[in-house]
Amino acid sequence: MGSVTFEHAERLYPGADSPAVQDLNLEIADGEFMVLVGPSGCGKSTSLRMLAGLEEVTGGRILIGDRDVTELPPKDRDIAMVFQNYALYPHMSVADNMAFALKMSHVNQDERRRRVLEAAEMLGLEDFLDRKPKALSGGQRQRVAMGRAIVRQPSVFCMDEPLSNLDAKLRVSTRTQIAALQQRLGTTTVYVTHDQVEAMTMGDRVAVLKDGVLQQVDTPLKLYDEPVNLFVAGFIGSPAMNLLAPQSGDGRTAIGGFELPLDRAAVAKASGPVIVGVRPEAWRVVGPEEVGLPVTVAVVEELGADAYVYGTCDIAGTPSELVVRIEARRDVAKGSVINVRTEPEMLHVFDKNSGARLSA
């Protein structure tokens, strides 16, 4: 069994005022691809290193399958780690790098050769087995690091931002290869990244952390459609969700002169003011004959298939930034004003004080 369970896991560094990871409860199914995502310093890498045995667990426990591994050394946990900086031995060939852990485990030479050739074939490294790491590109070195993990046939793969050193185009192709490889091998994988696009495209489920606390864990689409609080709403999605503070009075809630079609039941649950979230694609541009929210265009980001308007709208006399997805190649000039509207089912309502989601 390659399932992973964090039970109230905590990591408190000596002299720190608060834990780097606090009361983490997370269950990862056997064969699942789980992504830990969050901003720098949120505790995602610390959580992974606790699982790998590279950080002490100062509270709670961690299980792999039915086995409590909290106090076990890394070598006894049946995990394989893929690091951000590849960590290859420069004086060894690709084949020797991949086989090194097997050699240390006293696996016989024929079995080592068989596993290395099998992994090299999976990763397209057959022609590079005699090369040294310095003769490889960044993407090839990352595949060697992956191969070194694969040959060990572990219960769990631990991957700590393995693509962050690659250029943008190579990152896209390599993350596809990793996801396809994990599906083929069926090995439980815990993958850490700060890139929420990477998290959304790779993970079976995604766990979002902030300040060492797990905020939400769910499928990528569920996180996107139903963020549990303001942090998740603002973090998941590229471009990010528009988070606006409307004015309320006389039984109506509005942004500028545009009255929002809010769910009154959701607003009634608020402890005070509300924040309204609107995804960029939830806005539609309307003509002057319809009442809408005027947006002054600052920049138009043309992406070929999509286009995004970055602009400002007037909320209570204060300019607020707004992002709107529009039709590609639509003639929208900088400095011009467009009117936008949205529909009730596209709005997300949050409590400004607690940050909690109020809308269904």
C-alpha positions as CSV (number, residue, x, y, z in Angstrom):
1,M,0.0,0.0,0.0
2,G,1.3,3.4,-1.0
3,S,-1.3,5.6,0.7
4,V,0.0,8.5,2.8
5,T,-1.7,10.0,5.9
6,F,-0.7,13.1,7.9
7,E,-2.4,13.0,11.3
8,H,-2.2,16.4,13.1
9,A,1.3,16.6,11.8
10,E,3.3,19.6,13.0
11,R,6.8,21.0,12.5
12,L,7.9,23.7,15.0
13,Y,11.4,25.0,14.5
14,P,13.4,25.9,17.7
15,G,13.0,29.5,18.6
16,A,10.0,30.0,16.2
17,D,6.8,31.7,17.5
18,S,4.5,29.5,15.4
19,P,4.8,26.1,13.6
20,A,6.0,26.0,10.0
21,V,3.4,23.3,9.5
22,Q,0.4,23.3,11.9
23,D,-2.1,20.5,12.6
24,L,-1.9,19.0,9.1
25,N,-4.5,16.4,8.4
26,L,-4.3,15.0,4.9
27,E,-5.1,11.6,3.4
28,I,-3.5,10.7,0.0
29,A,-4.9,7.6,-1.6
30,D,-2.8,4.7,-3.0
31,G,-1.7,5.7,-6.6
32,E,-3.0,9.3,-6.3
33,F,-1.1,12.4,-7.6
34,M,-1.4,15.0,-4.9
35,V,0.0,18.5,-5.4
36,L,0.9,20.7,-2.5
37,V,0.7,24.4,-3.6
38,G,1.0,27.8,-2.0
39,P,3.1,30.9,-1.8
40,S,6.7,30.9,-0.6
41,G,6.9,30.1,3.1
42,C,3.5,28.4,3.3
43,G,5.0,25.0,4.6
44,K,4.5,22.9,1.4
45,S,8.2,21.8,1.1
46,T,8.5,21.3,4.9
47,S,5.4,19.0,4.7
48,L,7.1,17.0,1.9
49,R,10.4,16.8,3.8
50,M,8.6,15.6,6.9
51,L,7.1,12.8,4.8
52,A,10.6,12.0,3.4
53,G,12.2,12.0,6.9
54,L,14.4,15.0,6.2
55,E,12.5,17.2,8.8
56,E,11.6,16.2,12.3
57,V,7.9,15.8,13.1
58,T,7.4,17.7,16.3
59,G,3.7,16.8,16.7
60,G,1.2,14.2,15.3
61,R,2.3,11.4,13.1
62,I,2.8,10.3,9.4
63,L,1.8,6.9,8.0
64,I,2.7,5.3,4.7
65,G,0.1,2.6,4.2
66,D,-0.5,1.2,7.6
67,R,3.0,1.8,8.8
68,D,3.8,4.7,11.2
69,V,7.0,6.2,9.7
70,T,7.2,9.3,12.0
71,E,10.4,8.2,13.7
72,L,11.9,6.1,10.9
73,P,15.1,7.3,9.0
74,P,14.6,8.2,5.3
75,K,16.2,5.0,4.1
76,D,13.6,2.9,5.8
77,R,10.5,4.8,4.5
78,D,10.3,3.3,1.0
79,I,10.2,6.7,-0.7
80,A,12.1,8.2,-3.5
81,M,12.9,12.0,-3.7
82,V,13.2,14.2,-6.7
83,F,14.9,17.5,-5.8
84,Q,14.7,21.0,-7.4
85,N,18.4,21.0,-8.3
86,Y,18.6,17.5,-9.7
87,A,21.4,16.5,-7.2
88,L,23.3,14.3,-9.7
89,Y,26.8,13.1,-9.2
90,P,28.9,15.0,-11.8
91,H,31.6,12.3,-12.0
92,M,29.2,9.5,-12.8
93,S,27.5,8.6,-16.0
94,V,23.7,8.8,-16.4
95,A,23.5,5.0,-16.0
96,D,25.6,5.1,-12.8
97,N,23.6,8.0,-11.4
98,M,20.4,6.1,-12.0
99,A,21.7,2.8,-10.5
100,F,23.5,4.3,-7.5
101,A,20.7,3.8,-4.9
102,L,20.3,0.2,-6.1
103,K,24.0,-0.4,-5.8
104,M,23.9,0.9,-2.2
105,S,21.1,-1.4,-1.5
106,H,23.2,-4.4,-2.8
107,V,20.9,-5.1,-5.7
108,N,22.8,-7.5,-8.1
109,Q,24.3,-6.1,-11.2
110,D,22.0,-7.8,-13.7
111,E,18.9,-6.5,-11.9
112,R,20.4,-3.0,-11.7
113,R,21.0,-3.0,-15.5
114,R,17.5,-4.2,-16.2
115,R,15.8,-1.5,-14.1
116,V,18.0,1.2,-15.5
117,L,17.4,0.2,-19.1
118,E,13.6,0.0,-18.4
119,A,13.6,3.5,-16.8
120,A,15.7,4.9,-19.6
121,E,13.3,3.6,-22.2
122,M,10.4,5.2,-20.4
123,L,12.2,8.6,-20.2
124,G,13.8,8.6,-23.6
125,L,17.3,8.4,-22.2
126,E,18.6,5.3,-24.0
127,D,21.1,7.3,-26.0
128,F,22.5,9.2,-23.0
129,L,23.4,6.5,-20.6
130,D,27.1,6.9,-21.0
131,R,27.1,10.7,-20.8
132,K,28.1,12.7,-17.7
133,P,25.5,15.2,-16.4
134,K,27.5,18.2,-17.7
135,A,26.8,17.0,-21.3
136,L,23.0,17.1,-20.7
137,S,20.4,19.8,-21.0
138,G,18.4,20.9,-18.0
139,G,15.4,18.8,-19.1
140,Q,17.6,15.7,-19.6
141,R,19.1,16.1,-16.2
142,Q,15.6,16.3,-14.7
143,R,14.7,13.1,-16.5
144,V,17.8,11.4,-15.1
145,A,16.7,12.5,-11.6
146,M,13.3,11.0,-12.3
147,G,14.9,7.8,-13.6
148,R,16.9,7.5,-10.4
149,A,13.7,7.6,-8.4
150,I,11.8,5.2,-10.7
151,V,14.4,2.4,-10.6
152,R,14.0,2.2,-6.8
153,Q,10.3,1.2,-7.3
154,P,9.2,3.0,-4.1
155,S,5.8,3.2,-2.5
156,V,5.8,7.0,-2.7
157,F,7.5,9.6,-5.0
158,C,8.3,12.9,-3.3
159,M,8.9,15.7,-5.8
160,D,10.1,19.1,-4.5
161,E,9.5,21.7,-7.3
162,P,11.4,19.6,-9.9
163,L,10.6,21.9,-12.8
164,S,11.4,25.3,-11.4
165,N,14.9,25.4,-13.0
166,L,13.6,24.7,-16.5
167,D,12.6,27.3,-19.1
168,A,8.9,28.0,-19.7
169,K,8.5,25.8,-22.8
170,L,10.4,22.9,-21.3
171,R,8.3,23.1,-18.1
172,V,5.1,22.6,-20.0
173,S,6.3,19.6,-21.9
174,T,8.0,18.0,-18.9
175,R,5.0,18.4,-16.6
176,T,3.0,16.5,-19.2
177,Q,5.6,13.7,-19.2
178,I,5.6,13.5,-15.4
179,A,1.8,13.3,-15.2
180,A,1.7,10.6,-17.9
181,L,4.5,8.7,-16.3
182,Q,2.9,8.7,-12.9
183,Q,-0.4,7.4,-14.4
184,R,1.5,4.6,-16.1
185,L,3.4,3.6,-13.0
186,G,0.5,4.1,-10.6
187,T,2.9,5.2,-7.8
188,T,1.5,7.5,-5.2
189,T,3.1,10.9,-5.8
190,V,3.3,14.0,-3.6
191,Y,4.4,17.0,-5.7
192,V,5.3,20.4,-4.3
193,T,5.1,23.6,-6.5
194,H,4.4,27.3,-6.1
195,D,3.0,27.5,-9.6
196,Q,-0.8,27.1,-9.4
197,V,-1.1,26.5,-13.1
198,E,1.2,23.5,-12.7
199,A,-0.8,22.3,-9.8
200,M,-4.1,22.6,-11.7
201,T,-2.9,20.7,-14.7
202,M,-1.0,17.9,-12.9
203,G,-2.8,16.9,-9.7
204,D,-5.7,14.5,-9.2
205,R,-6.3,16.6,-6.1
206,V,-4.6,19.8,-4.9
207,A,-3.9,20.9,-1.4
208,V,-3.6,24.6,-0.8
209,L,-1.5,25.8,2.1
210,K,-1.0,29.2,3.7
211,D,1.2,30.0,6.7
212,G,1.5,26.4,7.5
213,V,-2.2,25.7,7.6
214,L,-4.1,23.6,5.1
215,Q,-6.8,25.8,3.5
216,Q,-8.6,23.5,1.1
217,V,-8.0,20.1,-0.6
218,D,-10.0,19.1,-3.6
219,T,-10.0,18.4,-7.3
220,P,-8.6,21.3,-9.5
221,L,-12.0,22.2,-10.9
222,K,-13.7,22.2,-7.5
223,L,-11.0,24.5,-6.1
224,Y,-11.6,26.8,-9.1
225,D,-15.4,26.8,-9.0
226,E,-15.9,26.7,-5.2
227,P,-12.9,28.2,-3.3
228,V,-13.5,27.9,0.4
229,N,-12.2,31.3,1.4
230,L,-10.7,34.5,0.0
231,F,-7.1,33.2,0.0
232,V,-7.9,30.2,-2.2
233,A,-10.1,32.4,-4.4
234,G,-7.3,34.8,-5.0
235,F,-4.6,32.2,-5.4
236,I,-6.2,29.7,-7.7
237,G,-6.7,30.9,-11.3
238,S,-4.6,32.7,-13.8
239,P,-5.4,35.6,-14.1
240,A,-6.6,35.6,-10.5
241,M,-10.2,36.1,-9.5
242,N,-11.3,39.8,-9.2
243,L,-12.1,40.5,-5.6
244,L,-14.2,43.6,-5.2
245,A,-15.6,45.5,-2.2
246,P,-19.1,46.7,-3.2
247,Q,-21.1,49.4,-1.5
248,S,-24.3,48.4,0.3
249,G,-27.3,50.5,1.2
250,D,-31.1,50.9,0.6
251,G,-31.3,47.1,0.2
252,R,-29.0,47.0,-2.8
253,T,-25.3,46.1,-3.3
254,A,-23.4,47.7,-6.2
255,I,-20.0,48.3,-7.8
256,G,-19.9,51.8,-9.1
257,G,-23.2,52.3,-10.8
258,F,-23.7,48.6,-11.5
259,E,-26.1,46.8,-9.2
260,L,-24.8,43.3,-8.4
261,P,-27.3,40.4,-8.7
262,L,-26.2,38.9,-5.4
263,D,-27.7,36.0,-3.5
264,R,-29.4,37.7,-0.6
265,A,-29.3,34.6,1.5
266,A,-25.5,34.5,1.2
267,V,-25.2,38.2,2.1
268,A,-27.4,37.7,5.1
269,K,-24.9,35.2,6.6
270,A,-22.1,37.8,6.6
271,S,-20.8,39.1,9.9
272,G,-20.2,42.5,8.3
273,P,-19.2,43.7,4.8
274,V,-18.8,41.3,2.0
275,I,-16.2,40.8,-0.8
276,V,-17.5,39.8,-4.2
277,G,-15.4,37.5,-6.4
278,V,-15.8,37.5,-10.2
279,R,-13.6,35.4,-12.5
280,P,-12.2,37.2,-15.6
281,E,-14.2,35.0,-17.9
282,A,-17.5,35.7,-16.0
283,W,-17.6,39.3,-17.3
284,R,-19.2,40.0,-20.7
285,V,-18.8,43.2,-22.6
286,V,-22.1,45.0,-23.3
287,G,-23.1,47.9,-25.4
288,P,-24.0,51.4,-24.2
289,E,-27.7,50.6,-24.2
290,E,-27.2,48.2,-21.3
291,V,-26.4,49.2,-17.7
292,G,-22.9,47.9,-16.9
293,L,-19.7,48.6,-15.0
294,P,-17.5,51.0,-16.8
295,V,-13.9,49.8,-17.0
296,T,-11.1,52.0,-18.2
297,V,-8.6,49.9,-20.3
298,A,-5.0,50.1,-19.1
299,V,-3.5,47.1,-21.0
300,V,-4.8,44.5,-23.4
301,E,-2.9,41.2,-23.2
302,E,-3.2,39.3,-26.5
303,L,-2.5,35.6,-26.1
304,G,-3.8,34.5,-29.6
305,A,-6.7,32.3,-28.5
306,D,-7.6,34.6,-25.6
307,A,-7.3,38.2,-24.7
308,Y,-7.4,39.9,-21.3
309,V,-8.2,43.5,-20.5
310,Y,-6.5,44.9,-17.4
311,G,-8.2,48.0,-16.4
312,T,-9.7,50.0,-13.5
313,C,-13.2,50.7,-12.3
314,D,-14.5,53.3,-9.9
315,I,-15.6,52.0,-6.5
316,A,-16.7,54.7,-4.0
317,G,-14.4,57.2,-5.7
318,T,-11.4,54.8,-5.5
319,P,-9.9,53.2,-8.7
320,S,-9.9,49.4,-8.4
321,E,-8.1,47.0,-10.7
322,L,-10.2,44.6,-12.8
323,V,-9.3,41.8,-15.3
324,V,-11.8,40.9,-18.0
325,R,-11.4,38.1,-20.6
326,I,-12.6,39.3,-24.0
327,E,-12.9,37.9,-27.5
328,A,-9.4,37.4,-29.1
329,R,-8.4,40.1,-31.5
330,R,-11.2,42.4,-30.5
331,D,-10.4,46.0,-31.2
332,V,-10.0,47.5,-27.7
333,A,-7.7,50.5,-27.4
334,K,-5.7,51.5,-24.4
335,G,-7.4,54.3,-22.5
336,S,-10.9,53.5,-23.9
337,V,-13.8,52.6,-21.7
338,I,-15.8,49.3,-22.0
339,N,-19.0,48.3,-20.1
340,V,-19.2,44.9,-18.5
341,R,-21.9,42.8,-16.8
342,T,-22.0,39.5,-15.1
343,E,-24.7,36.9,-14.1
344,P,-25.8,35.9,-10.6
345,E,-24.5,32.3,-10.9
346,M,-21.0,33.6,-11.7
347,L,-20.6,35.5,-8.5
348,H,-18.7,34.3,-5.4
349,V,-19.6,36.0,-2.1
350,F,-17.1,36.0,0.9
351,D,-17.3,37.4,4.4
352,K,-14.7,40.2,4.5
353,N,-14.0,39.7,8.2
354,S,-13.5,36.0,8.3
355,G,-12.7,35.4,4.6
356,A,-15.1,32.5,4.5
357,R,-17.2,31.6,1.5
358,L,-20.9,32.5,1.9
359,S,-22.3,31.6,-1.5
360,A,-23.6,28.1,-2.3
